Amino acid sequence: MATELRPPVLDDLGLAPALEFLAEAASTEDVAVVDEVEDLTSLDAGGRPPATVELAVFRVAQEAVANALRHAGATEIRLAGEVAADRVTLAIIDDGRGLDEAEARAAGRRGRLGLASMRRRAEAIEAELDIHGSEKGTRVAIRWTR
């Protein structure tokens, strides 16, 4: 997965195409990463969300996908939501073994800071971040409004 400071596709095309690129790049023979993000920016007179918002949401998605690939044993990861100039809603949903909160806290204490990083990125753009695990998988959702 691309880890540049700011992926060129994000600058050139915007958040929705960057998420599509992420899904394609992360898909493997064993795991389908499906992009279901609707790009409303071309319908919006306001253009795209601020660059800081695009980058923060992209990084949250990237971390959630990486976590699902590394830890969940998922066979499918879906990216679903909408991107508009004044709002972004995105859910990253996997069908793997769900996130265990105690295990996640312990990982943070051992220096694995993926969840903490997602929370910091969401806070930096004043977005809501919800992370929920169950026996059916994990759902990471981020919502930002102008």
C-alpha positions as YAML, in Angstrom:
chain: A
units: angstrom
residues:
- id: 1
  name: MET
  ca: [0.00, 0.00, 0.00]
- id: 2
  name: ALA
  ca: [1.18, 3.50, -0.79]
- id: 3
  name: THR
  ca: [2.46, 5.35, 2.25]
- id: 4
  name: GLU
  ca: [3.79, 8.58, 0.74]
- id: 5
  name: LEU
  ca: [3.23, 11.71, 2.81]
- id: 6
  name: ARG
  ca: [0.46, 12.69, 0.44]
- id: 7
  name: PRO
  ca: [-0.45, 10.25, -2.34]
- id: 8
  name: PRO
  ca: [-0.45, 11.95, -5.77]
- id: 9
  name: VAL
  ca: [-3.84, 10.45, -6.66]
- id: 10
  name: LEU
  ca: [-5.30, 12.32, -3.69]
- id: 11
  name: ASP
  ca: [-3.95, 15.66, -4.93]
- id: 12
  name: ASP
  ca: [-4.72, 15.01, -8.58]
- id: 13
  name: LEU
  ca: [-8.16, 13.40, -8.42]
- id: 14
  name: GLY
  ca: [-9.53, 13.73, -4.89]
- id: 15
  name: LEU
  ca: [-10.61, 11.51, -2.03]
- id: 16
  name: ALA
  ca: [-13.13, 9.20, -3.75]
- id: 17
  name: PRO
  ca: [-10.72, 8.20, -6.56]
- id: 18
  name: ALA
  ca: [-7.92, 7.80, -3.99]
- id: 19
  name: LEU
  ca: [-10.11, 5.41, -2.00]
- id: 20
  name: GLU
  ca: [-10.84, 3.46, -5.19]
- id: 21
  name: PHE
  ca: [-7.09, 3.26, -5.80]
- id: 22
  name: LEU
  ca: [-6.56, 2.08, -2.21]
- id: 23
  name: ALA
  ca: [-9.17, -0.67, -2.65]
- id: 24
  name: GLU
  ca: [-7.58, -1.88, -5.88]
- id: 25
  name: ALA
  ca: [-4.07, -1.80, -4.42]
- id: 26
  name: ALA
  ca: [-5.08, -3.63, -1.23]
- id: 27
  name: SER
  ca: [-7.09, -6.41, -2.88]
- id: 28
  name: THR
  ca: [-5.40, -9.79, -2.99]
- id: 29
  name: GLU
  ca: [-6.24, -13.23, -4.27]
- id: 30
  name: ASP
  ca: [-7.68, -14.06, -0.85]
- id: 31
  name: VAL
  ca: [-9.23, -10.73, 0.16]
- id: 32
  name: ALA
  ca: [-11.55, -8.55, -1.91]
- id: 33
  name: VAL
  ca: [-11.42, -4.87, -1.01]
- id: 34
  name: VAL
  ca: [-14.56, -3.34, -2.51]
- id: 35
  name: ASP
  ca: [-15.00, 0.38, -3.16]
- id: 36
  name: GLU
  ca: [-18.59, 1.64, -2.78]
- id: 37
  name: VAL
  ca: [-17.79, 5.32, -2.20]
- id: 38
  name: GLU
  ca: [-19.96, 7.79, -4.08]
- id: 39
  name: ASP
  ca: [-18.15, 10.87, -5.38]
- id: 40
  name: LEU
  ca: [-20.51, 13.85, -5.14]
- id: 41
  name: THR
  ca: [-17.82, 16.48, -5.65]
- id: 42
  name: SER
  ca: [-18.54, 16.92, -9.36]
- id: 43
  name: LEU
  ca: [-22.16, 17.72, -8.48]
- id: 44
  name: ASP
  ca: [-21.07, 20.17, -5.81]
- id: 45
  name: ALA
  ca: [-20.49, 23.81, -6.67]
- id: 46
  name: GLY
  ca: [-18.18, 23.91, -3.65]
- id: 47
  name: GLY
  ca: [-15.66, 21.48, -5.13]
- id: 48
  name: ARG
  ca: [-13.75, 19.09, -2.89]
- id: 49
  name: PRO
  ca: [-13.36, 18.85, 0.88]
- id: 50
  name: PRO
  ca: [-10.31, 20.66, 2.29]
- id: 51
  name: ALA
  ca: [-6.99, 18.93, 1.59]
- id: 52
  name: THR
  ca: [-6.44, 18.30, 5.31]
- id: 53
  name: VAL
  ca: [-9.79, 16.47, 5.50]
- id: 54
  name: GLU
  ca: [-9.06, 14.40, 2.41]
- id: 55
  name: LEU
  ca: [-5.69, 13.32, 3.79]
- id: 56
  name: ALA
  ca: [-6.98, 12.51, 7.28]
- id: 57
  name: VAL
  ca: [-9.90, 10.43, 5.97]
- id: 58
  name: PHE
  ca: [-7.63, 8.64, 3.48]
- id: 59
  name: ARG
  ca: [-5.15, 7.77, 6.24]
- id: 60
  name: VAL
  ca: [-7.94, 6.47, 8.51]
- id: 61
  name: ALA
  ca: [-9.18, 4.28, 5.64]
- id: 62
  name: GLN
  ca: [-5.65, 3.12, 4.88]
- id: 63
  name: GLU
  ca: [-5.03, 2.14, 8.51]
- id: 64
  name: ALA
  ca: [-8.41, 0.39, 8.84]
- id: 65
  name: VAL
  ca: [-7.79, -1.62, 5.66]
- id: 66
  name: ALA
  ca: [-4.25, -2.49, 6.78]
- id: 67
  name: ASN
  ca: [-5.54, -3.62, 10.19]
- id: 68
  name: ALA
  ca: [-8.20, -5.80, 8.58]
- id: 69
  name: LEU
  ca: [-5.62, -7.37, 6.27]
- id: 70
  name: ARG
  ca: [-3.08, -7.95, 9.07]
- id: 71
  name: HIS
  ca: [-5.23, -8.98, 11.99]
- id: 72
  name: ALA
  ca: [-8.82, -9.85, 11.07]
- id: 73
  name: GLY
  ca: [-8.57, -12.79, 8.71]
- id: 74
  name: ALA
  ca: [-11.17, -11.06, 6.55]
- id: 75
  name: THR
  ca: [-12.20, -12.25, 3.10]
- id: 76
  name: GLU
  ca: [-13.97, -9.00, 2.21]
- id: 77
  name: ILE
  ca: [-13.39, -5.37, 3.18]
- id: 78
  name: ARG
  ca: [-15.87, -2.75, 2.00]
- id: 79
  name: LEU
  ca: [-15.33, 0.99, 1.75]
- id: 80
  name: ALA
  ca: [-18.76, 2.64, 1.66]
- id: 81
  name: GLY
  ca: [-19.90, 6.25, 1.90]
- id: 82
  name: GLU
  ca: [-20.06, 9.63, 0.22]
- id: 83
  name: VAL
  ca: [-17.60, 12.41, -0.49]
- id: 84
  name: ALA
  ca: [-18.91, 15.95, -1.00]
- id: 85
  name: ALA
  ca: [-17.36, 19.38, -0.55]
- id: 86
  name: ASP
  ca: [-19.14, 19.93, 2.77]
- id: 87
  name: ARG
  ca: [-19.27, 16.40, 4.18]
- id: 88
  name: VAL
  ca: [-17.57, 13.03, 4.11]
- id: 89
  name: THR
  ca: [-19.02, 9.80, 5.44]
- id: 90
  name: LEU
  ca: [-16.97, 6.66, 5.17]
- id: 91
  name: ALA
  ca: [-17.29, 3.21, 6.69]
- id: 92
  name: ILE
  ca: [-14.65, 0.52, 6.38]
- id: 93
  name: ILE
  ca: [-16.33, -2.80, 7.11]
- id: 94
  name: ASP
  ca: [-14.63, -6.19, 7.22]
- id: 95
  name: ASP
  ca: [-15.99, -9.69, 7.68]
- id: 96
  name: GLY
  ca: [-13.08, -10.95, 9.77]
- id: 97
  name: ARG
  ca: [-12.85, -11.66, 13.45]
- id: 98
  name: GLY
  ca: [-14.02, -8.55, 15.22]
- id: 99
  name: LEU
  ca: [-11.82, -6.13, 17.05]
- id: 100
  name: ASP
  ca: [-11.49, -6.91, 20.74]
- id: 101
  name: GLU
  ca: [-11.30, -3.65, 22.71]
- id: 102
  name: ALA
  ca: [-9.05, -5.09, 25.45]
- id: 103
  name: GLU
  ca: [-6.71, -6.52, 22.83]
- id: 104
  name: ALA
  ca: [-6.65, -3.15, 21.05]
- id: 105
  name: ARG
  ca: [-5.74, -1.31, 24.26]
- id: 106
  name: ALA
  ca: [-2.97, -3.83, 24.96]
- id: 107
  name: ALA
  ca: [-1.62, -3.35, 21.43]
- id: 108
  name: GLY
  ca: [-1.50, 0.40, 22.07]
- id: 109
  name: ARG
  ca: [0.53, -0.15, 25.21]
- id: 110
  name: ARG
  ca: [2.96, -2.30, 23.20]
- id: 111
  name: GLY
  ca: [3.55, 0.57, 20.78]
- id: 112
  name: ARG
  ca: [1.08, -0.40, 18.07]
- id: 113
  name: LEU
  ca: [-0.66, 2.87, 17.58]
- id: 114
  name: GLY
  ca: [-2.98, 2.31, 14.61]
- id: 115
  name: LEU
  ca: [-6.24, 2.95, 16.46]
- id: 116
  name: ALA
  ca: [-4.78, 5.88, 18.37]
- id: 117
  name: SER
  ca: [-3.51, 7.33, 15.11]
- id: 118
  name: MET
  ca: [-6.98, 7.05, 13.56]
- id: 119
  name: ARG
  ca: [-8.51, 8.82, 16.56]
- id: 120
  name: ARG
  ca: [-5.92, 11.63, 16.41]
- id: 121
  name: ARG
  ca: [-6.50, 12.15, 12.70]
- id: 122
  name: ALA
  ca: [-10.27, 12.34, 13.21]
- id: 123
  name: GLU
  ca: [-9.89, 14.78, 16.10]
- id: 124
  name: ALA
  ca: [-7.56, 16.99, 14.05]
- id: 125
  name: ILE
  ca: [-10.31, 17.61, 11.47]
- id: 126
  name: GLU
  ca: [-13.13, 17.64, 14.05]
- id: 127
  name: ALA
  ca: [-14.66, 14.46, 12.65]
- id: 128
  name: GLU
  ca: [-16.53, 11.71, 14.47]
- id: 129
  name: LEU
  ca: [-14.85, 8.31, 14.53]
- id: 130
  name: ASP
  ca: [-16.63, 5.13, 15.60]
- id: 131
  name: ILE
  ca: [-14.91, 1.76, 15.84]
- id: 132
  name: HIS
  ca: [-17.03, -1.27, 16.59]
- id: 133
  name: GLY
  ca: [-16.06, -4.92, 16.62]
- id: 134
  name: SER
  ca: [-18.31, -7.96, 16.80]
- id: 135
  name: GLU
  ca: [-18.05, -11.64, 15.97]
- id: 136
  name: LYS
  ca: [-19.07, -10.69, 12.41]
- id: 137
  name: GLY
  ca: [-16.18, -8.27, 11.84]
- id: 138
  name: THR
  ca: [-15.14, -4.70, 12.48]
- id: 139
  name: ARG
  ca: [-16.66, -1.42, 11.34]
- id: 140
  name: VAL
  ca: [-14.65, 1.81, 11.35]
- id: 141
  name: ALA
  ca: [-16.74, 4.86, 10.48]
- id: 142
  name: ILE
  ca: [-15.63, 8.46, 10.10]
- id: 143
  name: ARG
  ca: [-17.97, 11.43, 9.56]
- id: 144
  name: TRP
  ca: [-16.90, 14.98, 8.82]
- id: 145
  name: THR
  ca: [-19.09, 17.99, 8.07]
- id: 146
  name: ARG
  ca: [-18.05, 21.54, 7.33]
...
